[in-house]
Amino acid sequence: RLLGKPPNFDGAEAKWTDWSVVTRAYCAITHPQLGAMMAQVESTAVDIPLGGLDGANADACRQLYDILLCSARARR
């Protein structure tokens, strides 16, 4: 609760870099596995199927989905 949420992304290309860095850091702090998974995904060009995720990996993906969903809903 002491950690502030990342700002809402308004879709402006000029704000993408700052928003993505802050949001990536927030994700890594709120769920350690999520930070590692995001780094792995960013460094590969291969598609990673979501259907095979389980345990901590699936939990991390749900956490990311919730963070992004909240950001998108807040700007409507």
Legacy VTK file of the C-alpha trace (Angstrom):
# vtk DataFile Version 3.0
C-alpha trace
ASCII
DATASET POLYDATA
POINTS 76 float
0.000 0.000 0.000
2.937 2.296 0.485
4.024 1.775 -3.103
2.211 4.098 -5.490
0.617 2.646 -8.598
2.144 3.464 -11.976
0.560 6.383 -13.820
-2.177 5.765 -16.354
-0.952 5.549 -19.937
-2.837 7.920 -22.209
-1.541 6.440 -25.447
0.861 9.290 -26.238
3.939 7.900 -27.959
6.130 10.552 -26.330
5.166 9.250 -22.869
5.686 5.545 -23.651
9.322 5.240 -22.554
8.787 6.806 -19.131
5.531 4.938 -18.536
6.950 1.580 -19.553
10.038 1.927 -17.316
7.950 2.905 -14.273
5.364 0.194 -14.928
8.011 -2.485 -15.477
9.670 -1.563 -12.173
6.308 -1.584 -10.375
5.527 -5.033 -11.756
8.903 -6.409 -10.654
8.422 -5.074 -7.127
4.860 -6.317 -6.717
5.589 -9.821 -8.030
9.255 -10.988 -8.230
8.520 -13.713 -10.785
6.818 -11.161 -13.028
9.950 -9.037 -13.286
12.036 -12.033 -14.339
9.415 -13.183 -16.843
9.106 -9.725 -18.396
12.892 -9.539 -18.862
12.855 -12.964 -20.523
10.024 -12.053 -22.877
11.663 -8.757 -23.839
14.875 -10.543 -24.819
13.332 -13.126 -27.149
11.665 -12.941 -30.535
9.912 -16.286 -30.052
6.225 -16.412 -29.127
5.598 -17.818 -25.660
2.324 -19.753 -25.411
0.247 -18.769 -22.392
-1.632 -22.070 -22.251
1.286 -23.914 -20.715
1.790 -21.548 -17.780
1.096 -22.824 -14.309
1.875 -22.017 -10.684
3.899 -18.877 -10.106
4.126 -18.123 -13.839
0.360 -18.121 -14.267
-0.012 -16.016 -11.120
2.497 -13.499 -12.472
0.595 -13.237 -15.764
-2.666 -12.637 -13.916
-0.964 -9.902 -11.883
0.284 -8.196 -15.051
-3.141 -8.454 -16.662
-4.756 -6.826 -13.621
-2.213 -3.989 -13.574
-2.705 -3.246 -17.269
-6.479 -3.600 -17.062
-6.660 -1.105 -14.205
-4.526 1.352 -16.151
-6.731 1.065 -19.237
-10.005 1.383 -17.306
-8.796 4.398 -15.373
-8.319 6.463 -18.523
-11.749 5.810 -20.023
LINES 1 77
76 0 1 2 3 4 5 6 7 8 9 10 11 12 13 14 15 16 17 18 19 20 21 22 23 24 25 26 27 28 29 30 31 32 33 34 35 36 37 38 39 40 41 42 43 44 45 46 47 48 49 50 51 52 53 54 55 56 57 58 59 60 61 62 63 64 65 66 67 68 69 70 71 72 73 74 75
